[in-house]
Amino acid sequence: MTGKMLPKVAIFYGTGSATPLSIQAASIGICKIVFLYREECSKDDLLQMKMLEKHVTSYNISNLSEETIEDILRDEKVDGITTFSEYKLVETSFFVEKLGLTGNSVETAKILVNKFRQREILSTSKATSVKFTRLDKNNLEQSLLTVGTPAIIKPVVGAGSKWTKKLNSYEELQKAVNEFPTDHEYILEEFLVGNKESEHSFYGDYVSVESIHQEGRSTQLAITGKLPLTQHFSESGMFLPHPFSKKIEDEVRSVELEAIKALNITSGTTHTEIKITEEGPKIIEVNGRMGGYVSEILKRATGIDLISLTLQISLNKEVVIESDPIKKVYYQIFLTPPIVENGIYQGITGLDQMSNYKDVIHIKITKKEGEIIDSRLGTENNIGIVYGESDNFQEFDTTINLVRSQVKPLIATPKREVLQ
């Protein structure tokens, strides 16, 4: 099939789980890409779009009206519209409906990006409900009494555990409200205690389920294991396969599917985070797009190209899933900085030792010297990623310990101390 014959997919681009280069690579032989972006995009993303200008069409839609954006989409004769960004889900669904294309409804998208509305719907089922409330900044005490302690505070709209914190007292809630951005709305949720099996293990007490949805049919592609969260709830790594029993796996699959149905998700890709508790799996949140970093590890472990599947689904093209058996432990270990506020990244030590380690494939540093490091910013605060594979969980555990002991980010604090 020639390039001229390929259908077009418009991507509402923003900070998210796929880069322009990865999207273009996945589109080869499937579709032509039309990027719609705004000036808020990072310099790296804009540079990638510039590099791709001979292969894709890009529009800066900053300050353009909905009517003008719709005209662009119609003039381009796009056959599908999708996004890989949490912050573009509603806009994507709006234009999907305008053009009569395949995707979730605007109502579903609004629920997916609003953690309070999502909790309201999930609360109708015992399997997916937890105590929660919208934070009333004028009555903090009553808000906290509604969910009890310990509790979790996080933005109603957001991603990557940004401005998320565990609270053990009313005083800690007051402090969080005073230091967190005032222009955000926040939700309080009960803190879910993980199961005892995970307490002293190398792995965390939660997983994510990666699923695709087409015309109301859902397919669970993988259950991704996680390394323990940091103190500020940033992710510290992920791996395939997950380490839990068949019983827990079946319960996870059942709870995820119940949540998908409750939220009326009929199209696209989802990344659902689930806590493994003594009472069974509990929904942390459902994300209406591909999870961050998930596409790389899923493709490496199983051969499944999640970006490609997402593009195909937007075209309402029947997808064929061909999965390889997982024969090793495939992982990403995130290089997490020490707990710090308003620190400055000054480099990293220990990379040479780990680069030559047998299980390590690649080490990617995502921060530049001089960048601000702040634990309150969640997963985007991480310094880099160690990619690799181990023959079994025992060897993987050894690799984790080596990475944590050898690789040390250097962070200068406002008091001019250097943390490692």
C-alpha positions as CSV (number, residue, x, y, z in Angstrom):
1,M,0.0,0.0,0.0
2,T,1.5,3.4,-1.0
3,G,1.6,6.4,1.4
4,K,-1.1,8.2,-0.6
5,M,-3.5,5.4,0.0
6,L,-3.1,5.3,3.7
7,P,-5.8,6.7,5.9
8,K,-5.1,9.7,8.1
9,V,-5.1,9.9,11.9
10,A,-5.1,13.2,13.7
11,I,-3.2,13.2,17.0
12,F,-4.2,15.8,19.6
13,Y,-0.7,16.0,21.0
14,G,0.4,17.0,24.5
15,T,2.4,15.8,27.5
16,G,1.7,12.1,27.6
17,S,2.7,8.5,27.0
18,A,4.1,8.6,23.5
19,T,6.5,10.9,21.7
20,P,6.1,12.2,18.1
21,L,8.9,9.9,16.9
22,S,7.3,6.8,18.6
23,I,3.9,7.6,17.1
24,Q,5.3,8.1,13.6
25,A,7.3,4.8,13.9
26,A,4.2,2.9,14.9
27,S,2.1,4.4,12.1
28,I,4.3,3.0,9.3
29,G,2.1,1.0,7.0
30,I,-1.0,1.8,8.9
31,C,-1.8,5.5,8.5
32,K,-0.5,9.0,7.9
33,I,-0.1,11.2,11.0
34,V,-1.5,14.7,11.4
35,F,-0.3,16.3,14.7
36,L,-2.3,19.1,16.3
37,Y,-0.3,20.7,19.1
38,R,-0.1,23.9,21.1
39,E,2.9,26.0,22.2
40,E,2.8,24.4,25.7
41,C,4.6,21.4,24.1
42,S,8.2,20.7,25.4
43,K,11.2,21.8,23.3
44,D,12.0,18.1,22.7
45,D,8.6,17.3,21.4
46,L,8.7,20.4,19.1
47,L,12.1,19.4,17.8
48,Q,10.8,15.8,17.1
49,M,7.9,17.3,15.0
50,K,10.4,19.4,13.2
51,M,12.5,16.3,12.4
52,L,9.4,14.6,11.0
53,E,8.2,17.5,8.9
54,K,8.8,15.5,5.6
55,H,6.7,12.5,7.0
56,V,3.9,14.1,8.9
57,T,1.7,17.1,8.8
58,S,1.7,19.3,11.9
59,Y,-0.6,22.2,13.0
60,N,0.0,24.7,15.8
61,I,-3.5,25.2,17.0
62,S,-2.7,27.6,19.8
63,N,-5.4,30.2,20.1
64,L,-7.4,28.7,17.3
65,S,-11.2,28.4,17.6
66,E,-13.0,25.1,17.7
67,E,-14.5,26.0,14.3
68,T,-11.0,26.5,12.8
69,I,-9.7,23.3,14.2
70,E,-12.7,21.4,12.9
71,D,-12.0,23.0,9.4
72,I,-8.4,21.7,9.6
73,L,-9.6,18.2,10.4
74,R,-12.2,18.3,7.6
75,D,-9.7,19.7,5.1
76,E,-7.2,17.0,5.9
77,K,-10.0,14.4,5.5
78,V,-8.8,12.6,8.6
79,D,-10.2,9.1,9.1
80,G,-9.5,8.8,12.8
81,I,-8.6,11.0,15.8
82,T,-6.9,9.9,19.0
83,T,-4.5,11.1,21.7
84,F,-1.8,9.8,24.1
85,S,-2.2,12.6,26.6
86,E,-4.4,12.7,29.7
87,Y,-4.9,16.4,29.1
88,K,-6.3,16.0,25.5
89,L,-8.9,13.3,26.1
90,V,-11.9,15.6,26.3
91,E,-10.8,17.7,23.2
92,T,-10.2,14.5,21.3
93,S,-13.7,13.1,22.1
94,F,-15.2,16.4,21.2
95,F,-13.9,16.4,17.7
96,V,-14.5,12.6,17.3
97,E,-18.2,13.4,17.9
98,K,-18.1,16.4,15.6
99,L,-16.8,14.4,12.7
100,G,-18.7,11.2,13.5
101,L,-15.5,9.1,14.0
102,T,-14.6,6.3,16.3
103,G,-13.9,7.0,20.0
104,N,-15.3,7.5,23.5
105,S,-18.1,10.0,24.1
106,V,-17.3,13.4,25.5
107,E,-19.2,12.4,28.7
108,T,-17.0,9.4,29.2
109,A,-13.9,11.4,28.5
110,K,-14.9,14.1,31.1
111,I,-15.4,11.3,33.7
112,L,-12.0,9.7,32.9
113,V,-10.1,13.0,33.5
114,N,-12.0,13.9,36.6
115,K,-11.0,11.7,39.5
116,F,-13.9,12.9,41.7
117,R,-16.6,12.0,39.0
118,Q,-14.8,8.8,38.3
119,R,-15.0,7.8,42.0
120,E,-18.7,8.8,42.1
121,I,-19.4,6.2,39.4
122,L,-17.1,3.5,40.7
123,S,-18.6,3.9,44.2
124,T,-21.8,2.2,43.1
125,S,-20.0,-1.2,43.2
126,K,-18.4,-2.7,46.3
127,A,-15.6,-4.1,44.2
128,T,-14.6,-0.7,42.9
129,S,-15.5,1.7,45.7
130,V,-13.4,3.5,48.3
131,K,-14.1,6.3,50.8
132,F,-13.6,9.7,49.1
133,T,-14.7,13.3,49.1
134,R,-14.0,16.5,47.2
135,L,-11.7,18.6,49.4
136,D,-13.5,21.6,50.9
137,K,-10.8,24.1,51.5
138,N,-13.1,26.1,53.8
139,N,-13.8,23.0,55.9
140,L,-10.7,20.8,55.9
141,E,-11.6,19.1,59.2
142,Q,-14.9,17.8,57.9
143,S,-13.4,16.6,54.6
144,L,-10.8,14.6,56.5
145,L,-13.4,13.1,58.8
146,T,-15.3,11.8,55.8
147,V,-12.5,9.5,54.7
148,G,-10.5,9.2,57.9
149,T,-6.7,8.8,58.2
150,P,-4.5,7.8,56.7
151,A,-5.7,9.5,53.6
152,I,-4.5,10.5,50.1
153,I,-4.7,14.0,48.7
154,K,-4.4,14.4,44.9
155,P,-5.6,16.8,42.2
156,V,-9.1,16.1,40.7
157,V,-7.4,16.5,37.3
158,G,-3.9,15.4,36.8
159,A,-1.5,12.6,36.0
160,G,1.8,11.0,37.2
161,S,1.2,11.4,40.9
162,K,1.9,15.1,40.7
163,W,0.9,16.9,44.0
164,T,-0.1,13.7,45.7
165,K,0.6,13.0,49.3
166,K,-0.3,10.6,52.2
167,L,-1.8,12.3,55.2
168,N,-1.8,11.0,58.7
169,S,-3.3,14.0,60.5
170,Y,-5.3,17.2,60.2
171,E,-2.0,19.1,60.5
172,E,-0.5,17.3,57.6
173,L,-3.6,18.2,55.5
174,Q,-3.2,21.9,56.4
175,K,0.4,21.8,55.4
176,A,-0.3,20.1,52.1
177,V,-3.1,22.6,51.2
178,N,-0.8,25.5,52.0
179,E,2.1,24.3,49.9
180,F,0.2,22.8,46.9
181,P,-1.0,25.0,44.0
182,T,-4.1,27.0,45.0
183,D,-5.6,26.9,41.5
184,H,-6.2,23.1,41.7
185,E,-9.2,21.2,43.0
186,Y,-8.3,18.3,45.2
187,I,-9.9,15.0,46.2
188,L,-9.3,13.1,49.4
189,E,-9.4,9.3,49.3
190,E,-8.9,6.6,52.0
191,F,-5.4,5.2,51.9
192,L,-5.5,1.6,50.7
193,V,-3.2,-0.7,52.7
194,G,-1.5,-3.3,50.5
195,N,-1.5,-7.0,51.1
196,K,1.1,-8.6,53.4
197,E,2.7,-10.6,50.6
198,S,4.1,-7.4,49.1
199,E,5.3,-5.8,52.3
200,H,8.8,-7.2,52.3
201,S,9.1,-8.1,48.6
202,F,11.0,-6.4,45.8
203,Y,7.7,-5.7,44.1
204,G,5.0,-3.2,45.0
205,D,1.4,-3.8,46.2
206,Y,-0.2,-2.6,43.0
207,V,-0.4,-3.4,39.3
208,S,-1.7,-1.8,36.1
209,V,-3.9,-3.5,33.6
210,E,-3.3,-2.5,29.9
211,S,-6.4,-3.0,27.8
212,I,-7.8,-2.0,24.4
213,H,-11.5,-1.5,23.6
214,Q,-13.2,-1.6,20.2
215,E,-17.0,-1.2,19.6
216,G,-17.6,-2.0,23.3
217,R,-15.4,-5.2,23.3
218,S,-12.5,-5.1,25.8
219,T,-9.3,-7.1,25.6
220,Q,-6.9,-7.2,28.5
221,L,-3.4,-7.3,27.0
222,A,-1.3,-7.5,30.1
223,I,-1.1,-7.0,33.9
224,T,2.1,-5.1,34.6
225,G,4.0,-5.6,37.8
226,K,5.3,-2.5,39.7
227,L,8.2,-1.7,42.0
228,P,7.2,0.0,45.3
229,L,6.0,3.6,45.1
230,T,8.3,6.3,46.5
231,Q,7.2,8.2,49.6
232,H,5.6,10.8,47.3
233,F,3.8,8.1,45.3
234,S,6.0,8.4,42.3
235,E,6.5,5.2,40.3
236,S,9.9,3.6,40.7
237,G,9.7,0.9,38.0
238,M,7.6,-1.7,36.2
239,F,8.1,-5.2,34.9
240,L,6.5,-8.1,33.0
241,P,5.3,-10.7,34.0
242,H,3.6,-9.7,37.2
243,P,4.5,-11.8,40.4
244,F,1.0,-12.5,41.8
245,S,-1.0,-15.8,42.0
246,K,-3.5,-16.9,39.5
247,K,-6.2,-16.2,42.0
248,I,-5.2,-12.6,42.4
249,E,-4.7,-12.2,38.7
250,D,-8.3,-13.4,38.1
251,E,-9.6,-11.0,40.7
252,V,-7.6,-8.1,39.2
253,R,-9.1,-8.9,35.7
254,S,-12.6,-9.0,37.1
255,V,-12.3,-5.7,39.0
256,E,-10.8,-3.9,36.0
257,L,-13.5,-5.2,33.6
258,E,-16.2,-4.1,36.1
259,A,-14.7,-0.6,36.2
260,I,-14.4,-0.3,32.4
261,K,-18.1,-1.2,32.1
262,A,-19.2,1.2,34.8
263,L,-17.4,4.1,33.1
264,N,-18.9,3.2,29.7
265,I,-15.5,2.9,28.0
266,T,-16.1,1.5,24.5
267,S,-13.1,2.6,22.5
268,G,-9.3,3.2,22.7
269,T,-6.7,2.2,25.2
270,T,-6.8,2.2,29.0
271,H,-4.3,2.0,31.8
272,T,-6.0,0.9,35.0
273,E,-4.0,1.0,38.3
274,I,-5.2,-1.5,40.9
275,K,-4.1,-1.9,44.6
276,I,-3.7,-5.4,45.9
277,T,-5.2,-5.4,49.4
278,E,-6.0,-8.1,51.9
279,E,-9.7,-7.7,51.0
280,G,-8.9,-8.1,47.3
281,P,-8.0,-5.8,44.5
282,K,-9.2,-2.2,44.6
283,I,-9.3,0.4,41.8
284,I,-6.8,3.3,42.3
285,E,-7.8,5.0,39.0
286,V,-8.7,4.3,35.4
287,N,-6.8,6.3,32.8
288,G,-8.4,6.6,29.4
289,R,-5.1,6.4,27.4
290,M,-2.0,4.4,27.2
291,G,0.1,4.3,30.4
292,G,3.4,6.1,30.5
293,Y,6.4,4.0,29.4
294,V,4.1,1.0,29.0
295,S,4.4,0.7,25.2
296,E,8.1,0.0,25.3
297,I,8.1,-2.7,27.9
298,L,5.0,-4.4,26.4
299,K,6.5,-4.5,22.9
300,R,9.8,-5.8,24.3
301,A,8.2,-8.5,26.4
302,T,5.3,-9.6,24.2
303,G,5.8,-8.1,20.7
304,I,2.5,-6.2,21.1
305,D,2.7,-2.6,19.7
306,L,0.2,-0.7,21.8
307,I,0.7,2.6,19.9
308,S,0.0,0.8,16.6
309,L,-3.1,-0.8,18.1
310,T,-4.4,2.6,19.4
311,L,-4.0,4.1,15.9
312,Q,-5.8,1.2,14.3
313,I,-8.7,1.4,16.8
314,S,-9.2,5.1,16.0
315,L,-9.7,4.0,12.4
316,N,-12.2,1.4,13.5
317,K,-9.9,-1.2,11.9
318,E,-10.3,-4.7,13.4
319,V,-7.1,-5.3,15.3
320,V,-5.2,-8.6,15.4
321,I,-3.3,-9.3,18.5
322,E,-0.2,-11.5,18.2
323,S,1.5,-12.0,21.5
324,D,4.8,-13.8,22.2
325,P,5.1,-15.8,25.4
326,I,7.0,-14.0,28.2
327,K,10.1,-16.1,28.8
328,K,12.1,-13.7,31.0
329,V,11.6,-10.8,33.4
330,Y,11.5,-7.6,31.3
331,Y,11.9,-4.4,33.3
332,Q,12.3,-0.7,33.6
333,I,13.9,0.6,36.8
334,F,13.3,4.3,37.3
335,L,16.1,6.4,38.7
336,T,14.3,8.2,41.5
337,P,15.9,11.2,43.2
338,P,16.1,11.7,47.0
339,I,13.2,13.5,48.7
340,V,13.8,17.1,48.0
341,E,11.9,20.3,47.3
342,N,13.3,22.8,44.7
343,G,16.5,21.0,44.3
344,I,18.8,21.3,41.3
345,Y,20.0,18.3,39.3
346,Q,23.8,18.2,39.1
347,G,24.5,14.9,37.4
348,I,24.6,11.2,38.3
349,T,27.3,8.7,39.4
350,G,27.6,5.0,38.9
351,L,26.4,4.7,35.3
352,D,29.6,3.1,34.1
353,Q,29.3,0.2,36.5
354,M,25.7,-0.5,35.7
355,S,26.1,-0.1,31.9
356,N,28.3,-3.1,31.8
357,Y,26.1,-5.3,34.0
358,K,24.9,-8.4,32.1
359,D,21.1,-7.8,32.6
360,V,21.1,-4.1,31.6
361,I,20.3,-3.3,28.0
362,H,20.3,0.5,28.1
363,I,20.3,3.4,30.5
364,K,18.5,6.6,29.6
365,I,18.9,9.9,31.5
366,T,15.9,12.1,31.1
367,K,17.0,15.2,33.1
368,K,19.6,17.8,32.1
369,E,22.0,19.3,34.6
370,G,20.5,22.5,36.1
371,E,16.8,21.2,36.0
372,I,14.7,21.6,39.1
373,I,14.0,18.4,41.0
374,D,11.0,18.4,43.4
375,S,9.5,15.3,44.9
376,R,6.1,16.8,44.9
377,L,6.0,16.7,41.0
378,G,5.5,12.9,40.9
379,T,6.9,10.6,38.3
380,E,8.0,13.4,36.0
381,N,10.6,14.1,38.7
382,N,12.5,10.9,38.0
383,I,16.0,11.2,36.6
384,G,16.1,8.3,34.1
385,I,15.3,4.7,33.3
386,V,17.4,1.5,33.4
387,Y,16.1,-1.0,30.8
388,G,16.9,-4.7,31.0
389,E,15.9,-8.3,31.3
390,S,16.6,-11.0,33.8
391,D,16.2,-14.8,33.7
392,N,14.0,-14.9,36.8
393,F,12.7,-12.8,39.7
394,Q,15.6,-13.6,41.9
395,E,18.1,-12.2,39.4
396,F,15.8,-9.2,38.9
397,D,15.8,-8.5,42.6
398,T,19.6,-8.6,42.6
399,T,19.7,-6.1,39.7
400,I,17.3,-3.7,41.5
401,N,19.5,-3.7,44.6
402,L,22.6,-3.0,42.4
403,V,21.0,-0.1,40.6
404,R,19.8,1.4,43.9
405,S,23.2,1.1,45.5
406,Q,25.4,2.1,42.6
407,V,23.5,4.8,40.7
408,K,23.2,8.0,42.6
409,P,21.7,11.3,41.3
410,L,23.4,14.4,42.7
411,I,20.9,17.0,43.8
412,A,21.8,20.4,45.2
413,T,19.3,21.7,47.8
414,P,18.4,25.3,48.4
415,K,20.7,25.1,51.4
416,R,23.5,24.2,49.1
417,E,23.7,20.7,50.4
418,V,24.3,17.9,47.8
419,L,22.0,14.9,48.3
420,Q,22.6,11.4,46.8
